[in-house]
């Protein structure tokens, strides 16, 4: 199995509303939880009780479409509200991510790290040290995991920031993006993924569920091509719809039925049809 490390703050953890998109259920996609690989279900992260849709599920779905017969595991380590300083190599979040990744690497091959962070640093001139601090994280992570060439995918901040709600304070998001893009173009095996033309929840700071699905496709395009994604992908919304239209396998149907039953949304009589 291949695996992906998910790090950053809340837009990597996911705050998209679950009811606004078609759930992704694929027996080839796993997530690390309580020390075990489990079939992926959203929310992938549980950093907060409000965790929801992030970019990782659609990244994994696109990866599976391009790698028939293979499996991928997601290692959720993002933490809502975390600044880049909170991810320094001597900090708790970094050490936790390294610990989880090392554990996952006993049973999988780590192929990339997905990073999205910066809202907490997009004011007060913090962008001036952003690239330097990001470099410390990238170098430290690769060294700690013994993966000197690990692809590091850096998601850009949305251009909706600075306009409404909690996003009003993110007045230097463009400078953070410039710093991240500049770093990605100079560092080995680092790729920038644009947050252009994504849309927020009503809070003005978190990427909504539909946009997160498209964002995940952009991350995958950067990974697959080993190049920066500096503009929205052609027909990315249509690609999301096409992937979500995939027919579920019997194992996935059973998994979904048991979830509905456990939530009180399906009767025992109805769920028995999927248990045969």
C-alpha positions as CSV (number, residue, x, y, z in Angstrom):
1,X,0.0,0.0,0.0
2,X,1.1,3.6,-0.7
3,X,0.5,6.3,1.9
4,X,0.1,10.1,2.1
5,X,0.9,12.3,5.1
6,X,-1.7,15.1,5.7
7,X,-0.4,18.1,7.6
8,X,-1.2,21.8,8.1
9,X,-4.2,23.5,9.6
10,X,-8.0,23.4,9.3
11,X,-8.4,23.5,5.5
12,X,-6.2,20.4,5.3
13,X,-8.1,18.8,8.2
14,X,-11.3,19.8,6.4
15,X,-14.2,22.0,7.3
16,X,-16.4,21.5,4.2
17,X,-20.0,20.5,5.1
18,X,-20.4,16.8,4.7
19,X,-24.0,17.0,3.5
20,X,-23.1,19.2,0.6
21,X,-21.2,16.6,-1.5
22,X,-21.5,12.9,-2.4
23,X,-19.6,10.8,0.1
24,X,-16.5,9.0,-1.1
25,X,-16.4,5.4,-0.2
26,X,-13.8,3.2,-1.8
27,X,-12.4,0.0,-0.4
28,X,-9.0,0.9,-2.0
29,X,-8.7,4.0,0.2
30,X,-7.7,3.6,3.9
31,X,-7.1,6.0,6.8
32,X,-4.9,5.5,9.8
33,X,-7.0,5.7,13.0
34,X,-6.2,4.4,16.5
35,X,-3.2,2.6,15.1
36,X,-5.2,0.6,12.5
37,X,-5.9,1.0,8.8
38,X,-9.6,1.4,8.3
39,X,-11.6,2.0,5.2
40,X,-11.7,5.7,4.7
41,X,-14.8,7.7,5.7
42,X,-15.1,11.4,6.1
43,X,-14.3,13.2,8.2
44,X,-10.8,11.8,7.9
45,X,-9.5,14.1,10.7
46,X,-10.9,14.5,14.1
47,X,-8.9,17.5,15.2
48,X,-12.2,19.2,16.1
49,X,-15.8,18.1,16.4
50,X,-16.6,20.2,13.4
51,X,-14.1,18.4,11.1
52,X,-15.6,17.7,7.6
53,X,-14.5,17.5,4.0
54,X,-10.9,18.2,3.1
55,X,-8.9,17.7,-0.1
56,X,-7.4,14.3,0.8
57,X,-10.5,12.1,-0.1
58,X,-10.7,13.3,-3.7
59,X,-6.9,13.2,-4.0
60,X,-7.1,9.5,-3.1
61,X,-10.0,8.9,-5.4
62,X,-8.1,10.4,-8.3
63,X,-5.0,8.4,-7.3
64,X,-7.0,5.1,-7.3
65,X,-8.5,6.0,-10.8
66,X,-5.0,6.3,-12.1
67,X,-3.5,3.2,-10.3
68,X,-5.8,0.3,-10.9
69,X,-5.6,-2.5,-8.4
70,X,-3.5,-0.5,-5.9
71,X,-4.4,0.8,-2.5
72,X,-3.6,4.1,-0.8
73,X,-3.6,5.1,2.9
74,X,-4.2,8.5,4.4
75,X,-2.3,9.6,7.6
76,X,-4.3,12.5,9.1
77,X,-2.2,14.9,11.2
78,X,-3.5,18.4,10.4
79,X,-4.5,20.6,13.3
80,X,-7.0,23.4,13.0
81,X,-5.8,26.9,13.8
82,X,-2.1,26.0,13.9
83,X,0.5,28.6,12.9
84,X,3.6,27.6,11.0
85,X,5.5,28.1,14.2
86,X,3.4,25.3,15.8
87,X,4.9,23.0,13.1
88,X,8.5,23.7,13.9
89,X,10.6,20.5,14.0
90,X,11.0,20.7,17.8
91,X,7.2,21.1,18.3
92,X,4.4,18.7,19.3
93,X,2.6,18.7,15.9
94,X,5.7,17.9,13.9
95,X,6.7,15.2,16.3
96,X,3.2,13.7,16.2
97,X,3.2,13.7,12.4
98,X,6.6,12.0,12.3
99,X,5.4,9.4,14.8
100,X,2.3,8.6,12.8
101,X,4.2,8.5,9.5
102,X,6.8,6.2,10.9
103,X,4.1,3.8,12.2
104,X,2.4,3.9,8.8
105,X,5.6,3.2,7.0
106,X,5.9,-0.2,8.7
107,X,3.0,-1.2,6.5
108,X,3.1,1.2,3.6
109,X,5.3,3.2,1.4
110,X,5.1,7.0,2.0
111,X,4.9,8.7,-1.4
112,X,4.0,12.3,-0.5
113,X,3.1,14.9,2.1
114,X,0.2,17.3,1.5
115,X,0.5,20.6,3.2
116,X,-2.0,23.4,3.6
117,X,-1.4,26.1,6.1
118,X,-1.1,29.9,6.2
119,X,-4.3,31.5,7.2
120,X,-3.0,31.9,10.8
121,X,0.1,33.6,9.4
122,X,-1.4,35.9,6.8
123,X,-1.2,39.2,8.8
124,X,1.4,41.3,10.6
125,X,4.2,40.7,8.2
126,X,4.6,37.0,9.1
127,X,5.0,36.2,5.4
128,X,8.5,37.5,5.5
129,X,9.8,34.4,7.4
130,X,7.3,32.0,5.9
131,X,9.5,30.4,3.2
132,X,12.4,30.0,5.7
133,X,10.2,28.3,8.3
134,X,8.6,26.1,5.6
135,X,12.0,25.0,4.5
136,X,12.8,23.9,8.0
137,X,9.7,21.8,8.2
138,X,10.3,20.2,4.8
139,X,14.0,19.4,5.5
140,X,13.2,18.2,9.0
141,X,10.4,15.9,7.9
142,X,12.4,14.3,5.2
143,X,15.4,13.8,7.5
144,X,13.3,12.4,10.4
145,X,11.5,9.9,8.0
146,X,14.6,9.0,6.0
147,X,12.9,10.1,2.8
148,X,15.2,12.8,1.3
149,X,13.2,12.9,-2.0
150,X,9.7,12.9,-0.6
151,X,7.4,15.0,-2.7
152,X,6.0,17.9,-0.7
153,X,2.8,19.4,-2.1
154,X,2.1,23.0,-0.9
155,X,-1.5,24.2,-1.2
156,X,-2.1,27.9,-1.8
157,X,-4.6,30.0,0.2
158,X,-7.9,30.8,-1.3
159,X,-8.4,34.2,-3.0
160,X,-11.7,34.6,-1.1
161,X,-9.7,35.5,2.0
162,X,-9.7,39.0,3.4
163,X,-13.3,39.7,2.4
164,X,-15.7,38.4,5.0
165,X,-16.3,36.6,8.3
166,X,-13.3,35.1,10.0
167,X,-11.3,35.5,6.8
168,X,-11.3,39.3,7.1
169,X,-8.1,39.2,9.1
170,X,-6.2,37.3,6.5
171,X,-5.1,40.5,4.7
172,X,-1.7,39.1,3.6
173,X,-2.8,35.8,2.1
174,X,-1.4,36.9,-1.3
175,X,2.0,37.4,0.2
176,X,1.9,34.0,1.9
177,X,1.0,32.5,-1.5
178,X,3.9,34.3,-3.1
179,X,6.3,33.1,-0.4
180,X,5.1,29.5,-0.8
181,X,5.3,29.6,-4.6
182,X,8.7,31.1,-4.5
183,X,9.9,28.4,-2.1
184,X,8.3,25.6,-4.1
185,X,10.1,26.7,-7.3
186,X,13.5,26.7,-5.6
187,X,13.2,23.6,-3.5
188,X,13.7,20.0,-4.8
189,X,10.5,17.9,-5.2
190,X,8.2,20.7,-3.9
191,X,5.2,21.7,-5.9
192,X,2.7,24.5,-5.4
193,X,-1.0,24.0,-5.8
194,X,-3.2,27.1,-6.4
195,X,-6.2,27.9,-4.3
196,X,-7.5,30.2,-7.0
197,X,-11.3,30.2,-7.6
198,X,-12.2,28.1,-4.6
199,X,-15.2,29.1,-2.5
200,X,-15.6,29.4,1.2
201,X,-18.1,28.3,3.8
202,X,-20.2,31.3,5.1
203,X,-17.4,31.8,7.7
204,X,-15.2,33.3,5.0
205,X,-12.1,31.3,6.0
206,X,-12.8,27.6,5.4
207,X,-13.0,26.1,1.9
208,X,-16.4,24.6,1.2
209,X,-17.0,21.0,0.4
210,X,-17.3,21.2,-3.4
211,X,-14.2,23.3,-3.7
212,X,-12.3,20.9,-1.5
213,X,-13.2,18.1,-3.9
214,X,-11.7,20.2,-6.8
215,X,-8.7,21.2,-4.6
216,X,-7.9,17.5,-4.1
217,X,-7.8,17.0,-7.8
218,X,-5.3,19.8,-8.1
219,X,-3.1,18.3,-5.5
220,X,-3.2,15.0,-7.3
221,X,-2.4,16.7,-10.7
222,X,0.7,18.3,-9.1
223,X,1.8,14.9,-7.6
224,X,1.2,13.0,-10.8
225,X,2.9,15.5,-13.1
226,X,5.6,16.5,-10.6
227,X,4.9,20.1,-11.5
228,X,3.2,23.2,-10.1
229,X,-0.5,23.7,-10.6
230,X,-0.9,27.4,-11.0
231,X,-4.5,27.6,-12.4
232,X,-7.7,25.7,-11.9
233,X,-7.8,22.4,-13.9
234,X,-9.8,22.2,-17.1
235,X,-13.3,20.7,-16.3
236,X,-12.3,19.9,-12.7
237,X,-16.0,20.1,-11.5
238,X,-17.0,17.6,-14.2
239,X,-14.1,15.3,-13.2
240,X,-15.4,15.4,-9.6
241,X,-18.9,14.4,-10.7
242,X,-17.5,11.6,-12.9
243,X,-15.5,10.1,-10.1
244,X,-18.4,10.3,-7.7
245,X,-20.6,8.4,-10.2
246,X,-18.5,5.3,-9.7
247,X,-20.6,2.3,-8.8
248,X,-19.9,0.9,-5.3
249,X,-18.6,-2.6,-4.8
250,X,-20.5,-5.1,-2.6
251,X,-18.0,-4.5,0.3
252,X,-18.6,-0.7,0.0
253,X,-22.4,-1.1,-0.1
254,X,-22.2,-3.2,3.1
255,X,-20.0,-0.6,4.7
256,X,-22.3,2.3,3.8
257,X,-25.4,0.3,5.0
258,X,-23.8,-0.4,8.3
259,X,-23.0,3.2,8.8
260,X,-26.6,4.2,8.0
261,X,-27.8,1.5,10.4
262,X,-25.5,2.7,13.2
263,X,-26.7,6.3,12.8
264,X,-30.3,5.1,13.0
265,X,-31.0,5.9,9.3
266,X,-31.7,2.3,8.2
267,X,-33.7,-0.5,9.7
268,X,-32.2,-3.8,10.7
269,X,-34.4,-5.5,8.2
270,X,-33.1,-3.3,5.4
271,X,-29.4,-3.6,6.4
272,X,-29.6,-7.4,6.4
273,X,-29.9,-7.4,2.6
274,X,-26.3,-6.1,2.5
275,X,-24.9,-8.6,4.9
276,X,-25.5,-11.7,2.9
